[in-house]
Amino acid sequence: MLHLLKTHGRRLSVAITLALTLAACSHGSHQEADQPPAFTVENGLIKVPDGSPLRKELVVQPVESRQAPHAMTFPGNVEADPTHTANVLPPLTGKVMELKVGLGDRVNKGQLLAVIDSGDFAQADADVAKARDALDLAKKTLDRARVVKAAGGNATKDLESAQSGYNQALAEFKRAQTRLTAVGGTQDAAAQRLMQVVAPTSGYVTALTVSPGTYVNDATAAMLTISNLDSVWITANVPESDVGLVAKGDKVDAALSAYPGQAFHGTVAFVSPVLQADTRRDLVRAVFANVGDKLKPNMYANVNIDVPQPVQVFVPESALLMNNDNISVFVEVSPWAFERRTVDLSYDESGDTRVLKGLKSGDRVIVRGGVLLND
């Protein structure tokens, strides 16, 4: 509304100048007095006669209908995507002998992160050795029972007992192997107690809670956190009154103070089904490709969400005129004949304004110079 007032203020000076010119003409010579008036008003219809200087000042264009999204802006912040974030836990308890990475370092999947001296790891390695030895003995016993049975010197139950012993030894060996592999051990290696912790994924070390010489006594507490920031979330805080307008799949633009004049593009991936009790706002998360690692977790952002809209009539702001408490436009009803029509507006979009009521597609309106007819 303030924009309209400023715009019409500028045009008012043009109107005054033209009005003075027209007045001068009306008091001039008899030849000038014979010139037609600038415009006439008959039963609310404004006519601009042939020869009127207004015909050079007025620009008339048809309005159009189109479907365009409405951009709504909300505050937001950058977050690491939890689906691309891994908390690295110690497989077993022990003492941190070496720490190969630091906070903020870039790591690759499989890279060595830390070395831990662990008695439990040594036990897991010893269990594999014991299970392998028991399996070898059970295999020899089974082979011997088969030979004796073939020679007729053993009962069937003796062979079955040997087969059962072998099956149990094999199962125990596989169990011990699986456990050793799960805690980072290597099969068929010499007895060891130094456990290697490697990166489960590629990314950045965003949290670190251990240092060389410390003990990790809680196997459920993360030693460090690795976040893959190739794509990130920007979470917008949407007021309760607007949350019904936002849906998964909507296009999103984000602006950050660190990169003035640059827009980042994403898509709404998640609309929280629960409002935040303290702020009465909903969390709307959009996924953004993080090219060049520009988007850093905890950055603030202004999030523009394109809300789909139905087909609506658009009119240039220059066509809108203030008339008391109403906003109106001049509509051409016949060549160079206009009527004032009050319009109900929605909101501005890139220089054009959405019209809710008062105009239809194809109506011809004065888009420049209408203030000259405004009384």
VOGUKE-703951 format. One record per residue (C-alpha): residue in three letters; x, y, z. Coordinates in Angstrom, 1 decimal. Layout:
<nodes>
+-----+--------+--------+--------+
:  aa :      x :      y :      z :
+-----+--------+--------+--------+
: ALA :      X :      Y :      Z :
...
+-----+--------+--------+--------+
</nodes>
This chain:
<nodes>
+-----+--------+--------+--------+
:  aa :      x :      y :      z :
+-----+--------+--------+--------+
: MET :    0.0 :    0.0 :    0.0 :
: LEU :    2.8 :    2.4 :    0.8 :
: HIS :    4.4 :    1.6 :   -2.5 :
: LEU :    1.1 :    2.5 :   -4.3 :
: LEU :    1.0 :    5.9 :   -2.4 :
: LYS :    4.6 :    6.7 :   -3.4 :
: THR :    3.9 :    5.7 :   -7.1 :
: HIS :    0.8 :    7.8 :   -7.3 :
: GLY :    2.6 :   10.7 :   -5.6 :
: ARG :    5.1 :   10.8 :   -8.4 :
: ARG :    2.4 :   10.6 :  -11.0 :
: LEU :    0.5 :   13.4 :   -9.4 :
: SER :    3.1 :   16.0 :  -10.5 :
: VAL :    2.6 :   14.8 :  -14.1 :
: ALA :   -1.2 :   15.2 :  -13.7 :
: ILE :   -0.8 :   18.7 :  -12.3 :
: THR :    1.5 :   19.7 :  -15.1 :
: LEU :   -0.9 :   18.4 :  -17.7 :
: ALA :   -3.9 :   19.9 :  -15.9 :
: LEU :   -2.2 :   23.4 :  -16.0 :
: THR :   -1.5 :   22.9 :  -19.7 :
: LEU :   -5.1 :   22.0 :  -20.4 :
: ALA :   -6.3 :   25.0 :  -18.3 :
: ALA :   -4.0 :   27.3 :  -20.3 :
: CYS :   -5.4 :   26.0 :  -23.5 :
: SER :   -9.0 :   26.7 :  -22.3 :
: HIS :   -8.1 :   30.4 :  -21.6 :
: GLY :   -6.1 :   30.9 :  -24.8 :
: SER :   -7.1 :   32.2 :  -28.2 :
: HIS :  -10.5 :   31.3 :  -29.7 :
: GLN :   -8.8 :   28.9 :  -32.0 :
: GLU :   -7.4 :   27.0 :  -29.0 :
: ALA :  -10.8 :   27.1 :  -27.3 :
: ASP :  -12.2 :   25.1 :  -30.1 :
: GLN :   -9.9 :   22.2 :  -29.2 :
: PRO :  -11.8 :   19.2 :  -27.7 :
: PRO :  -11.7 :   18.7 :  -23.9 :
: ALA :   -9.1 :   16.3 :  -22.5 :
: PHE :  -11.9 :   13.9 :  -21.4 :
: THR :  -15.6 :   14.0 :  -20.6 :
: VAL :  -17.6 :   12.2 :  -18.0 :
: GLU :  -21.1 :   11.0 :  -18.8 :
: ASN :  -23.0 :    8.7 :  -16.3 :
: GLY :  -19.8 :    7.5 :  -14.8 :
: LEU :  -18.2 :    6.7 :  -18.2 :
: ILE :  -15.0 :    8.6 :  -19.0 :
: LYS :  -14.4 :    9.3 :  -22.7 :
: VAL :  -11.2 :   10.6 :  -24.2 :
: PRO :  -12.2 :   12.2 :  -27.5 :
: ASP :  -10.2 :   12.2 :  -30.7 :
: GLY :   -7.6 :   14.9 :  -30.6 :
: SER :   -7.3 :   14.9 :  -26.8 :
: PRO :   -3.6 :   15.1 :  -25.6 :
: LEU :   -4.4 :   12.3 :  -23.1 :
: ARG :   -4.4 :    9.8 :  -26.0 :
: LYS :   -0.7 :   10.1 :  -26.1 :
: GLU :   -0.3 :    9.7 :  -22.3 :
: LEU :   -2.6 :    6.7 :  -21.7 :
: VAL :   -1.3 :    3.2 :  -22.3 :
: VAL :   -4.0 :    0.4 :  -22.4 :
: GLN :   -3.2 :   -3.3 :  -22.2 :
: PRO :   -5.2 :   -6.5 :  -21.6 :
: VAL :   -4.7 :   -8.2 :  -18.3 :
: GLU :   -3.8 :  -11.9 :  -18.3 :
: SER :   -4.6 :  -15.0 :  -16.1 :
: ARG :   -1.8 :  -17.4 :  -15.2 :
: GLN :   -0.9 :  -19.9 :  -12.6 :
: ALA :    2.1 :  -18.8 :  -10.5 :
: PRO :    3.3 :  -20.0 :   -7.1 :
: HIS :    3.3 :  -17.6 :   -4.2 :
: ALA :    6.7 :  -17.3 :   -2.4 :
: MET :    6.5 :  -17.2 :    1.4 :
: THR :    9.5 :  -16.5 :    3.5 :
: PHE :   10.3 :  -18.1 :    6.8 :
: PRO :   13.4 :  -18.2 :    9.1 :
: GLY :   15.5 :  -21.4 :    9.0 :
: ASN :   18.8 :  -22.9 :    9.8 :
: VAL :   21.2 :  -25.4 :    8.1 :
: GLU :   21.3 :  -28.9 :    9.6 :
: ALA :   23.3 :  -32.1 :    8.8 :
: ASP :   21.1 :  -34.8 :    7.4 :
: PRO :   20.7 :  -37.5 :   10.1 :
: THR :   20.4 :  -40.2 :    7.4 :
: HIS :   24.0 :  -39.2 :    6.4 :
: THR :   25.4 :  -38.9 :    9.9 :
: ALA :   27.1 :  -41.7 :   11.8 :
: ASN :   28.0 :  -41.9 :   15.5 :
: VAL :   31.2 :  -44.0 :   15.8 :
: LEU :   30.9 :  -46.3 :   18.9 :
: PRO :   33.8 :  -48.3 :   20.3 :
: PRO :   33.3 :  -52.0 :   19.5 :
: LEU :   34.7 :  -52.9 :   22.9 :
: THR :   36.0 :  -51.1 :   25.9 :
: GLY :   39.7 :  -50.3 :   26.3 :
: LYS :   42.3 :  -47.5 :   26.3 :
: VAL :   42.8 :  -45.1 :   23.3 :
: MET :   46.4 :  -45.6 :   22.2 :
: GLU :   46.3 :  -43.5 :   19.0 :
: LEU :   43.8 :  -41.0 :   17.6 :
: LYS :   44.3 :  -40.5 :   13.8 :
: VAL :   41.9 :  -37.7 :   13.2 :
: GLY :   40.9 :  -34.4 :   14.6 :
: LEU :   37.7 :  -32.3 :   14.9 :
: GLY :   36.7 :  -31.0 :   11.5 :
: ASP :   38.9 :  -33.4 :    9.5 :
: ARG :   37.6 :  -34.9 :    6.2 :
: VAL :   37.6 :  -38.7 :    6.3 :
: ASN :   36.9 :  -41.5 :    3.8 :
: LYS :   35.0 :  -44.7 :    4.4 :
: GLY :   37.3 :  -47.4 :    5.8 :
: GLN :   39.9 :  -44.8 :    7.0 :
: LEU :   41.6 :  -45.6 :   10.3 :
: LEU :   40.3 :  -43.4 :   13.0 :
: ALA :   41.7 :  -44.7 :   16.3 :
: VAL :   43.7 :  -47.6 :   17.8 :
: ILE :   42.4 :  -49.0 :   21.2 :
: ASP :   44.2 :  -51.4 :   23.5 :
: SER :   41.4 :  -53.8 :   24.5 :
: GLY :   41.5 :  -56.9 :   26.7 :
: ASP :   38.1 :  -57.8 :   25.4 :
: PHE :   39.4 :  -57.7 :   21.8 :
: ALA :   42.2 :  -60.0 :   22.8 :
: GLN :   39.6 :  -62.4 :   24.3 :
: ALA :   37.6 :  -62.3 :   21.1 :
: ASP :   40.7 :  -63.2 :   19.1 :
: ALA :   41.6 :  -66.0 :   21.5 :
: ASP :   38.0 :  -67.4 :   21.2 :
: VAL :   38.5 :  -67.8 :   17.5 :
: ALA :   41.8 :  -69.7 :   18.0 :
: LYS :   40.1 :  -72.0 :   20.6 :
: ALA :   37.2 :  -72.6 :   18.3 :
: ARG :   39.4 :  -73.4 :   15.4 :
: ASP :   41.4 :  -75.9 :   17.4 :
: ALA :   38.2 :  -77.6 :   18.6 :
: LEU :   36.9 :  -77.7 :   15.1 :
: ASP :   40.1 :  -79.4 :   13.8 :
: LEU :   39.8 :  -82.0 :   16.6 :
: ALA :   36.1 :  -82.6 :   15.8 :
: LYS :   37.0 :  -83.0 :   12.1 :
: LYS :   39.6 :  -85.7 :   12.9 :
: THR :   37.2 :  -87.5 :   15.2 :
: LEU :   34.5 :  -87.5 :   12.5 :
: ASP :   37.0 :  -88.8 :    9.8 :
: ARG :   38.2 :  -91.6 :   12.2 :
: ALA :   34.6 :  -92.6 :   13.0 :
: ARG :   33.7 :  -92.8 :    9.3 :
: VAL :   36.7 :  -95.1 :    8.6 :
: VAL :   36.0 :  -97.4 :   11.5 :
: LYS :   32.3 :  -97.5 :   10.6 :
: ALA :   33.2 :  -98.5 :    7.0 :
: ALA :   35.4 : -101.3 :    8.4 :
: GLY :   32.5 : -102.5 :   10.5 :
: GLY :   34.1 : -101.7 :   13.8 :
: ASN :   31.8 :  -98.9 :   15.0 :
: ALA :   28.1 :  -98.7 :   15.8 :
: THR :   26.0 :  -96.1 :   13.9 :
: LYS :   25.5 :  -94.1 :   17.1 :
: ASP :   29.2 :  -93.5 :   17.4 :
: LEU :   29.3 :  -92.0 :   13.9 :
: GLU :   26.3 :  -89.9 :   14.7 :
: SER :   27.9 :  -88.7 :   17.9 :
: ALA :   31.1 :  -87.7 :   16.0 :
: GLN :   29.0 :  -85.9 :   13.4 :
: SER :   27.2 :  -83.9 :   16.1 :
: GLY :   30.4 :  -83.0 :   17.8 :
: TYR :   31.8 :  -81.7 :   14.5 :
: ASN :   28.6 :  -79.7 :   13.7 :
: GLN :   28.7 :  -78.0 :   17.2 :
: ALA :   32.4 :  -77.2 :   16.8 :
: LEU :   31.8 :  -75.7 :   13.4 :
: ALA :   28.9 :  -73.5 :   14.7 :
: GLU :   31.1 :  -72.2 :   17.6 :
: PHE :   33.9 :  -71.4 :   15.2 :
: LYS :   31.6 :  -69.4 :   12.9 :
: ARG :   30.2 :  -67.6 :   16.0 :
: ALA :   33.7 :  -66.6 :   17.2 :
: GLN :   34.7 :  -65.5 :   13.7 :
: THR :   31.6 :  -63.4 :   13.3 :
: ARG :   32.2 :  -61.6 :   16.7 :
: LEU :   35.8 :  -60.9 :   15.9 :
: THR :   34.9 :  -59.5 :   12.5 :
: ALA :   32.2 :  -57.3 :   14.1 :
: VAL :   34.7 :  -55.7 :   16.4 :
: GLY :   37.2 :  -55.0 :   13.6 :
: GLY :   39.4 :  -58.1 :   14.0 :
: THR :   41.1 :  -59.9 :   11.1 :
: GLN :   40.7 :  -63.7 :   10.8 :
: ASP :   43.7 :  -65.9 :   10.6 :
: ALA :   45.9 :  -63.1 :   12.1 :
: ALA :   48.2 :  -63.6 :   15.0 :
: ALA :   46.9 :  -63.1 :   18.5 :
: GLN :   46.4 :  -59.3 :   19.0 :
: ARG :   44.9 :  -56.9 :   21.5 :
: LEU :   45.2 :  -53.6 :   19.5 :
: MET :   41.7 :  -52.9 :   18.0 :
: GLN :   41.4 :  -50.6 :   15.0 :
: VAL :   38.4 :  -48.3 :   14.6 :
: VAL :   37.7 :  -47.3 :   11.0 :
: ALA :   35.3 :  -44.8 :    9.5 :
: PRO :   31.9 :  -46.4 :    8.6 :
: THR :   31.2 :  -43.6 :    6.0 :
: SER :   32.8 :  -40.6 :    4.3 :
: GLY :   32.3 :  -37.1 :    5.7 :
: TYR :   33.6 :  -34.6 :    8.3 :
: VAL :   34.3 :  -35.2 :   11.9 :
: THR :   31.7 :  -33.0 :   13.5 :
: ALA :   32.0 :  -34.2 :   17.1 :
: LEU :   34.9 :  -35.7 :   19.1 :
: THR :   34.8 :  -37.0 :   22.7 :
: VAL :   38.0 :  -38.9 :   23.2 :
: SER :   41.8 :  -38.2 :   23.1 :
: PRO :   44.9 :  -40.4 :   23.3 :
: GLY :   45.3 :  -42.1 :   26.7 :
: THR :   41.6 :  -41.9 :   27.7 :
: TYR :   39.6 :  -45.0 :   28.4 :
: VAL :   36.4 :  -45.9 :   26.6 :
: ASN :   34.4 :  -47.8 :   29.2 :
: ASP :   30.9 :  -47.3 :   27.7 :
: ALA :   30.4 :  -49.2 :   24.5 :
: THR :   27.2 :  -47.2 :   23.9 :
: ALA :   28.8 :  -43.8 :   24.0 :
: ALA :   30.0 :  -42.3 :   20.7 :
: MET :   33.7 :  -41.6 :   20.4 :
: LEU :   33.1 :  -39.2 :   17.4 :
: THR :   30.5 :  -38.3 :   14.9 :
: ILE :   31.0 :  -38.3 :   11.1 :
: SER :   28.6 :  -36.2 :    9.0 :
: ASN :   28.4 :  -36.5 :    5.2 :
: LEU :   27.6 :  -32.9 :    4.1 :
: ASP :   27.3 :  -33.5 :    0.4 :
: SER :   23.6 :  -32.7 :    0.9 :
: VAL :   22.2 :  -31.0 :    4.0 :
: TRP :   18.8 :  -30.0 :    5.4 :
: ILE :   17.6 :  -26.4 :    5.8 :
: THR :   14.9 :  -26.5 :    8.3 :
: ALA :   12.3 :  -23.7 :    8.2 :
: ASN :   10.1 :  -22.6 :   11.1 :
: VAL :    6.6 :  -22.2 :    9.6 :
: PRO :    3.9 :  -20.6 :   11.7 :
: GLU :    0.8 :  -22.6 :   12.5 :
: SER :   -1.3 :  -20.3 :   10.4 :
: ASP :    0.7 :  -21.1 :    7.2 :
: VAL :    1.6 :  -24.7 :    7.7 :
: GLY :   -1.4 :  -25.9 :    5.7 :
: LEU :    0.0 :  -24.2 :    2.6 :
: VAL :    3.2 :  -26.2 :    2.6 :
: ALA :    3.6 :  -29.7 :    1.3 :
: LYS :    6.2 :  -32.3 :    0.5 :
: GLY :    7.7 :  -31.6 :   -2.9 :
: ASP :    7.3 :  -27.8 :   -2.9 :
: LYS :   10.3 :  -25.9 :   -4.4 :
: VAL :   12.4 :  -24.0 :   -1.9 :
: ASP :   14.9 :  -21.2 :   -2.3 :
: ALA :   17.2 :  -20.2 :    0.5 :
: ALA :   19.3 :  -17.0 :    1.1 :
: LEU :   22.2 :  -16.9 :    3.6 :
: SER :   24.0 :  -13.8 :    4.9 :
: ALA :   27.3 :  -15.4 :    4.1 :
: TYR :   26.5 :  -15.4 :    0.4 :
: PRO :   24.7 :  -12.2 :   -0.4 :
: GLY :   22.9 :  -12.2 :   -3.8 :
: GLN :   23.2 :  -16.0 :   -4.1 :
: ALA :   20.2 :  -18.3 :   -4.0 :
: PHE :   20.3 :  -22.0 :   -3.1 :
: HIS :   17.6 :  -24.3 :   -4.5 :
: GLY :   16.0 :  -27.3 :   -2.8 :
: THR :   12.9 :  -29.4 :   -2.3 :
: VAL :   10.6 :  -29.9 :    0.7 :
: ALA :   11.3 :  -33.4 :    1.9 :
: PHE :    9.5 :  -33.5 :    5.3 :
: VAL :    6.7 :  -31.6 :    7.0 :
: SER :    6.6 :  -32.4 :   10.7 :
: PRO :    3.3 :  -33.9 :   11.9 :
: VAL :    3.7 :  -32.2 :   15.3 :
: LEU :    4.0 :  -28.5 :   16.1 :
: GLN :    6.7 :  -27.2 :   18.5 :
: ALA :    4.8 :  -26.7 :   21.7 :
: ASP :    6.9 :  -23.6 :   22.8 :
: THR :    6.9 :  -21.7 :   19.5 :
: ARG :    3.6 :  -23.0 :   17.8 :
: ARG :    5.6 :  -23.5 :   14.7 :
: ASP :    6.1 :  -26.5 :   12.4 :
: LEU :    9.5 :  -27.8 :   11.2 :
: VAL :    9.7 :  -28.0 :    7.4 :
: ARG :   12.8 :  -29.6 :    6.2 :
: ALA :   14.2 :  -29.2 :    2.6 :
: VAL :   17.1 :  -31.1 :    1.0 :
: PHE :   19.8 :  -29.0 :   -0.6 :
: ALA :   22.8 :  -30.1 :   -2.6 :
: ASN :   25.9 :  -28.7 :   -0.8 :
: VAL :   28.2 :  -27.9 :   -3.7 :
: GLY :   31.5 :  -26.7 :   -2.5 :
: ASP :   30.5 :  -27.3 :    1.2 :
: LYS :   29.1 :  -23.7 :    1.4 :
: LEU :   26.2 :  -24.7 :    3.5 :
: LYS :   27.5 :  -25.3 :    7.0 :
: PRO :   25.4 :  -26.7 :    9.9 :
: ASN :   23.9 :  -24.1 :   12.2 :
: MET :   24.0 :  -21.3 :    9.6 :
: TYR :   20.9 :  -19.1 :    9.6 :
: ALA :   18.9 :  -18.8 :    6.4 :
: ASN :   15.8 :  -17.1 :    5.0 :
: VAL :   13.7 :  -19.8 :    3.3 :
: ASN :   11.4 :  -19.0 :    0.4 :
: ILE :    8.8 :  -21.7 :   -0.2 :
: ASP :    6.8 :  -21.6 :   -3.5 :
: VAL :    3.2 :  -22.3 :   -2.5 :
: PRO :    1.1 :  -23.5 :   -5.5 :
: GLN :   -1.8 :  -21.2 :   -6.4 :
: PRO :   -4.8 :  -21.5 :   -8.7 :
: VAL :   -5.1 :  -19.6 :  -12.0 :
: GLN :   -5.5 :  -15.9 :  -11.1 :
: VAL :   -5.7 :  -12.6 :  -12.9 :
: PHE :   -2.5 :  -10.4 :  -12.7 :
: VAL :   -2.4 :   -6.7 :  -13.2 :
: PRO :    0.6 :   -4.3 :  -13.2 :
: GLU :    1.0 :   -2.2 :  -10.1 :
: SER :    1.1 :    0.9 :  -12.3 :
: ALA :   -2.6 :    0.3 :  -13.2 :
: LEU :   -3.8 :    0.5 :   -9.6 :
: LEU :   -5.2 :    3.8 :   -8.3 :
: MET :   -6.1 :    4.8 :   -4.8 :
: ASN :   -9.7 :    6.1 :   -4.5 :
: ASN :  -10.7 :    6.9 :   -1.0 :
: ASP :  -10.4 :    3.6 :    0.9 :
: ASN :  -10.6 :    1.5 :   -2.3 :
: ILE :   -8.2 :    0.5 :   -5.0 :
: SER :   -9.5 :    0.7 :   -8.5 :
: VAL :   -8.5 :    0.5 :  -12.2 :
: PHE :   -9.8 :    2.1 :  -15.4 :
: VAL :  -11.3 :   -0.6 :  -17.6 :
: GLU :  -11.9 :    0.1 :  -21.3 :
: VAL :  -15.5 :   -0.7 :  -22.2 :
: SER :  -15.3 :    0.6 :  -25.8 :
: PRO :  -12.5 :    2.4 :  -27.7 :
: TRP :  -11.3 :    5.3 :  -25.6 :
: ALA :  -14.2 :    4.9 :  -23.1 :
: PHE :  -13.4 :    3.8 :  -19.6 :
: GLU :  -15.2 :    3.0 :  -16.4 :
: ARG :  -13.7 :    2.9 :  -12.9 :
: ARG :  -13.8 :   -0.5 :  -11.4 :
: THR :  -13.0 :   -1.4 :   -7.8 :
: VAL :  -10.8 :   -4.5 :   -7.4 :
: ASP :   -9.9 :   -6.8 :   -4.5 :
: LEU :   -6.2 :   -7.7 :   -4.4 :
: SER :   -4.2 :  -10.6 :   -3.0 :
: TYR :   -0.5 :   -9.8 :   -2.9 :
: ASP :    2.3 :   -8.5 :   -5.1 :
: GLU :    4.5 :  -10.9 :   -7.2 :
: SER :    7.4 :   -9.5 :   -9.1 :
: GLY :    5.8 :   -6.2 :  -10.1 :
: ASP :    2.4 :   -7.6 :  -10.8 :
: THR :   -0.5 :   -8.0 :   -8.3 :
: ARG :   -2.9 :  -10.9 :   -8.0 :
: VAL :   -6.6 :   -9.8 :   -8.4 :
: LEU :   -9.1 :  -11.7 :   -6.4 :
: LYS :  -12.2 :   -9.9 :   -7.7 :
: GLY :  -13.1 :   -7.2 :  -10.2 :
: LEU :  -11.3 :   -8.2 :  -13.3 :
: LYS :  -11.3 :  -11.1 :  -15.7 :
: SER :   -8.7 :  -12.3 :  -18.2 :
: GLY :   -8.8 :  -10.2 :  -21.4 :
: ASP :  -10.1 :   -7.0 :  -19.8 :
: ARG :   -8.3 :   -4.0 :  -21.1 :
: VAL :   -7.1 :   -1.6 :  -18.4 :
: ILE :   -5.1 :    1.6 :  -18.3 :
: VAL :   -1.6 :    0.6 :  -17.2 :
: ARG :    0.0 :    4.0 :  -17.5 :
: GLY :   -1.4 :    7.5 :  -17.1 :
: GLY :   -4.6 :    6.5 :  -15.3 :
: VAL :   -3.8 :    9.0 :  -12.6 :
: LEU :   -4.6 :   11.7 :  -15.2 :
: LEU :   -8.2 :   10.6 :  -15.1 :
: ASN :   -8.4 :   10.1 :  -11.4 :
: ASP :  -10.6 :   12.8 :   -9.8 :
+-----+--------+--------+--------+
</nodes>
